[in-house]
Amino acid sequence: MDIEQYRRLNSDETIAITNHAIMRFRERGITLDDIELAINKGRIIEEYPTDKPFPSCLISAQISRGKFLHVVVSTDDEFLYIITSYWPDAEKWTDDFSKRKVNDL
């Protein structure tokens, strides 16, 4: 997957988000502007090629000083589907929030 594919579709007219996801974003204090900024500034850090109905990926971006956002997206080349978005937990991710920490249990 190419980040440019997602950036091309990153507009209010082509973004699709379920009502459930919108409710979760409100609970987490995430706005559509945050999500759009993350897609425009971010990079793909994980890919999920077997996801259905379309392959998806995890985008990570620093949207303000010291504040990172993760967005899981997919596309059918017509719409950009926002699956989820969250503020990554520093205990579960490396300092730049690009790799999951390995649990040494």
Buried (B, 14 or more C-beta within 10 A) or exposed (E): BEBEBBBEBBEEEEBBBEEEBEEBBEEBEBEBEBBBBBBBBBEBBBEBEEEEEBEBBBBBBBBEEEEBBBBBBBBEEEBBBBBBBEBBEEEEBEEEBBEEEEEEE
